[in-house]
Amino acid sequence: MKIKNAVITDRYALYNGDCCEVLTEIPNDSVGFSIFSPPFSELYKYTDEDADMSNVSNPDDFFEHFSYLVKELFRVMSPGRIVAVHCMVLPTFLSKGEEIGVWDFPGRIIKCFEEVGFIYHCPPITIWKDPLLAAVRTKAIGLAHKQIVKDSSMCRTGIPDQVLAFRKPGANAKPVEHPLGLTEYAGSREVPRKFDKFLGWDGPQNVNKRSHWIWQQYASPVWFDVRQTRVLPHKEGRDSEDEKHICPLQLDVIERCLTLWATEDDVVLTPFMGVGSEVYVSVKLGCKAIGVELKQSYFDQAVMNLKSLSKRIKEAKGFGL
């Protein structure tokens, strides 16, 4: 296994290397939860390395490579436990000789996981994105108001993010329990003050209205309340040669997924670590974590982000790193 660098503590292990190689060293049935945002096929190219899944010329090449990872995920996941994948429908481009439109990247991911043996666990979670901001950022003609005036047959909606969840078959031997209900809310709304009386509630959970309100937000098929700018520091991780793309997964999304599908001291795996967001939240919430990142500058930023967590974890959980 070719590891360029590694930082290992009692709570997390960070590896600078190829995720397909690193996962071969992880024992069978040992991971309690996995969450990641894979490279979006050939949309953005992160490095020139052959091991970089974004360094491809077409979706078929991407999924041939990606399937090796999914097979390893199936092996290392504990029975009955979940893999959450952040993705989106992808645009097509005239500059690539394509007709203007979109293609179903999430659908290909679902097919890849099911072919390996995973169960498609639930309908996709849709994460609302502001179409005006997308129009300004991408210059997509389909989102431009002037296109309404000119010819609205080419107009389209904005492209939301999605979270796909897959379960490894078998009985879960370690229940993800919430004996006090859901106590923390990760989102932009304000929990109604009338439910403050249920803070610290240890009575019957069927009357815990605060927990019920939080669950209603999480159980919604559309997450309108994700704070888009609540992300880890990441600008320092960008190389001078980078394309204009480095966008960490929002911390609200990660916290919600961990709350639903992981429990304390679970091993959480993210094979595309980026600047360390999934590892950061996992450790913050009391889990252990394994993160793998191929790109050196992103790995270095992840190391810095995890080091910055030490004081907060010590104060909140009573242990240091």
C-alpha positions in Angstrom: 0.0 0.0 0.0 1.5 3.3 -1.1 0.9 5.9 1.7 2.5 9.3 1.2 1.7 10.5 4.7 -0.4 9.6 7.7 -1.5 11.1 10.9 -2.9 8.7 13.5 -4.3 9.4 16.9 -6.6 7.5 19.3 -9.7 9.1 17.7 -8.8 9.3 14.0 -6.5 8.1 11.3 -5.8 10.3 8.2 -4.1 8.9 5.2 -2.7 10.7 2.2 -3.0 8.1 -0.5 -5.3 6.1 -2.8 -8.6 5.1 -1.1 -8.9 1.9 -3.1 -5.5 0.8 -1.7 -6.1 2.0 1.9 -9.5 0.2 2.1 -7.9 -3.2 1.4 -6.1 -2.9 4.8 -9.4 -2.3 6.7 -10.8 -5.5 8.4 -14.1 -7.0 7.2 -17.3 -5.8 8.8 -15.5 -3.2 10.9 -17.0 0.1 9.8 -20.1 1.4 11.4 -20.9 4.2 8.9 -19.4 5.7 5.8 -20.1 9.2 4.3 -18.5 10.9 1.5 -18.8 13.1 -1.6 -17.1 11.3 -4.5 -15.5 13.2 -7.5 -18.4 14.1 -9.8 -17.1 11.9 -12.6 -15.2 14.0 -15.1 -16.8 17.4 -14.1 -13.8 18.6 -12.1 -10.2 17.3 -12.3 -8.3 17.4 -9.1 -4.9 15.9 -9.9 -3.1 14.3 -12.8 -2.6 11.0 -10.9 -3.9 7.8 -12.4 -5.4 7.0 -9.0 -7.6 10.1 -9.1 -11.1 9.1 -10.1 -11.8 12.6 -11.5 -8.9 12.1 -14.0 -11.1 10.4 -16.6 -12.5 11.3 -19.9 -16.0 9.8 -19.6 -18.5 8.4 -17.1 -17.9 4.8 -18.0 -14.2 5.1 -17.1 -15.2 6.8 -13.8 -17.6 4.0 -12.8 -15.2 1.3 -13.8 -12.8 2.8 -11.2 -15.5 3.7 -8.7 -16.8 0.1 -8.6 -13.5 -1.1 -7.1 -14.1 1.2 -4.1 -17.8 0.2 -3.7 -16.7 -3.5 -3.6 -14.3 -2.7 -0.8 -17.0 -0.7 1.0 -19.3 -3.7 0.9 -16.6 -5.8 2.5 -15.6 -3.4 5.3 -19.1 -2.2 6.3 -20.8 -3.9 9.2 -24.0 -5.8 8.4 -27.1 -3.6 8.6 -25.2 -0.3 8.5 -25.3 2.6 6.1 -23.2 4.3 3.5 -24.3 7.9 2.6 -23.2 9.4 -0.7 -23.4 13.1 -1.5 -23.9 13.8 -5.2 -26.0 15.6 -7.8 -27.4 15.4 -11.3 -24.6 16.7 -13.6 -24.9 19.1 -16.5 -23.8 18.4 -20.1 -21.9 20.9 -22.2 -21.7 22.1 -25.8 -18.0 22.5 -25.3 -17.7 18.7 -24.9 -19.7 18.1 -28.0 -22.9 17.3 -26.0 -26.4 18.6 -26.2 -27.2 21.0 -23.3 -29.0 19.1 -20.6 -28.2 16.9 -17.6 -27.3 13.3 -16.9 -28.3 11.0 -14.1 -25.1 10.7 -12.0 -27.0 9.6 -8.9 -28.8 6.9 -10.9 -25.4 5.5 -12.0 -24.2 5.5 -8.4 -27.4 3.6 -7.3 -26.8 1.0 -10.0 -23.2 0.6 -9.0 -24.0 0.0 -5.3 -26.9 -2.4 -6.0 -24.8 -4.5 -8.4 -22.3 -5.0 -5.5 -25.0 -6.1 -3.1 -26.0 -3.0 -1.2 -29.7 -2.3 -0.5 -30.9 1.1 -1.7 -32.0 2.2 1.8 -34.4 5.2 1.3 -35.5 7.8 -1.3 -32.8 10.4 -2.0 -32.6 13.3 0.4 -32.8 16.5 -1.7 -30.8 19.5 -0.4 -32.2 22.8 -1.6 -29.9 25.2 -3.4 -30.5 28.8 -4.3 -31.0 28.9 -8.1 -30.0 32.6 -8.3 -26.6 31.9 -6.7 -26.2 29.0 -9.0 -27.0 31.2 -12.0 -24.4 33.8 -11.0 -21.8 31.2 -10.3 -22.2 28.9 -13.3 -23.6 31.3 -16.0 -26.0 28.5 -17.0 -28.3 29.8 -19.7 -31.1 27.6 -18.4 -31.2 29.6 -15.1 -30.9 33.1 -16.6 -33.9 35.4 -16.5 -33.0 36.7 -20.0 -33.7 33.1 -21.3 -37.3 33.4 -20.1 -37.6 36.5 -22.3 -35.8 34.9 -25.3 -37.0 31.3 -25.3 -38.1 29.6 -22.1 -38.0 26.1 -23.8 -34.3 26.1 -22.7 -35.0 27.1 -19.1 -34.6 24.6 -16.3 -34.7 24.4 -12.5 -31.6 24.6 -10.4 -29.7 21.4 -9.6 -30.0 20.4 -5.9 -27.6 18.3 -4.0 -28.7 14.8 -3.0 -27.7 12.3 -0.3 -28.1 8.6 -1.3 -28.2 6.0 1.5 -27.2 2.3 1.0 -27.4 -0.5 3.6 -25.4 -3.6 3.8 -27.7 -6.6 4.1 -27.8 -8.3 7.5 -28.9 -7.6 11.1 -27.3 -4.6 12.8 -25.6 -5.9 15.9 -25.1 -2.4 17.4 -28.3 -0.3 17.5 -28.1 3.4 16.9 -30.1 4.4 19.9 -31.4 7.8 21.0 -32.7 7.2 24.5 -33.2 10.9 25.1 -34.5 11.5 21.6 -32.8 14.0 19.3 -31.2 16.7 21.4 -29.3 18.8 18.9 -30.6 20.4 15.7 -28.2 21.1 12.8 -30.0 23.6 10.5 -30.9 27.2 9.8 -34.3 27.3 11.5 -34.9 28.1 15.2 -36.3 25.3 17.4 -39.6 26.8 18.7 -39.1 28.2 22.1 -42.2 26.6 23.4 -40.3 23.3 23.3 -37.5 24.5 25.6 -39.2 22.7 28.5 -38.1 19.4 26.9 -34.4 20.3 27.0 -32.8 17.5 29.0 -36.0 15.6 29.0 -35.6 12.1 30.3 -39.3 11.1 30.5 -41.4 9.3 28.0 -40.2 10.1 24.5 -43.6 10.0 23.0 -44.3 13.4 24.5 -40.8 14.9 23.8 -42.1 17.6 21.4 -38.6 19.1 20.9 -37.2 15.8 19.7 -40.3 15.3 17.5 -39.8 18.7 15.9 -36.1 18.0 15.1 -37.1 14.6 13.7 -39.6 16.2 11.4 -36.9 18.4 9.8 -34.6 15.4 9.4 -37.3 13.0 8.0 -38.3 15.6 5.4 -37.4 14.3 1.9 -36.2 17.9 1.1 -33.8 19.6 3.5 -34.6 23.3 3.0 -32.7 24.4 6.1 -29.1 23.3 5.4 -26.7 26.2 6.0 -24.8 26.3 2.8 -21.8 28.4 4.2 -21.3 26.3 7.3 -18.2 24.5 6.1 -14.7 23.9 7.4 -11.9 26.2 6.4 -10.8 25.2 2.9 -9.3 28.0 0.8 -5.8 27.2 2.1 -6.2 23.7 0.6 -6.4 25.0 -3.0 -3.3 24.7 -5.2 -2.4 27.5 -7.5 -3.1 25.0 -10.4 -6.5 24.1 -9.2 -9.6 24.6 -11.2 -12.2 26.8 -9.6 -13.7 24.1 -7.4 -13.2 23.1 -3.8 -16.5 22.9 -2.0 -16.6 21.0 1.3 -19.7 19.1 2.3 -21.8 21.3 4.6 -21.4 20.4 8.3 -25.2 20.4 8.8 -25.5 17.5 6.3 -22.8 15.5 7.9 -24.1 16.0 11.4 -27.6 14.9 10.4 -26.4 11.8 8.7 -24.2 10.9 11.6 -27.1 11.5 14.0 -29.3 9.2 12.0 -26.9 6.4 11.1 -23.9 6.3 13.5 -23.5 5.9 17.2 -20.7 6.7 19.7 -17.4 4.9 19.1 -18.5 3.7 15.7 -15.7 3.7 13.1 -16.7 6.2 10.4 -15.0 6.0 7.1 -14.7 8.7 4.4 -12.6 7.6 1.3 -12.7 11.1 -0.2 -11.7 13.2 2.8 -11.0 16.5 1.2 -10.3 19.0 3.9 -11.5 16.7 6.6 -15.2 17.7 7.2 -16.6 14.2 7.7 -13.7 13.2 10.0 -14.1 16.5 12.0 -17.8 16.0 12.6 -17.4 12.3 13.4 -14.8 13.0 16.1 -16.8 15.9 17.4 -19.8 13.6 17.9 -17.8 11.0 19.7 -17.1 8.5 16.9 -13.7 7.3 15.6 -12.9 8.1 12.0 -10.7 7.0 9.1 -10.2 9.5 6.3 -8.3 9.0 3.0 -7.3 11.8 0.6 -5.2 11.6 -2.5 -4.5 15.3 -3.0 -1.6 16.6 -0.8 -2.9 20.1 -0.3 -6.3 18.9 0.8 -4.8 16.4 3.1 -2.6 19.1 4.7 -5.7 21.3 5.3 -7.5 18.3 6.8 -4.7 17.8 9.3 -4.9 21.5 10.3 -8.7 21.3 10.7 -8.5 18.2 12.9 -5.8 19.7 15.1 -8.0 22.8 15.6 -10.7 20.5 17.0 -8.6 19.3 20.0 -9.6 22.0 22.4 -13.3 21.9 21.5 -13.4 18.1 21.9 -11.7 18.2 25.2 -14.1 20.8 26.6 -17.3 19.1 25.2 -16.4 15.4 25.5 -13.8 15.3 28.2 -11.0 13.8 26.2 -8.1 15.2 24.2 -6.5 14.2 20.9 
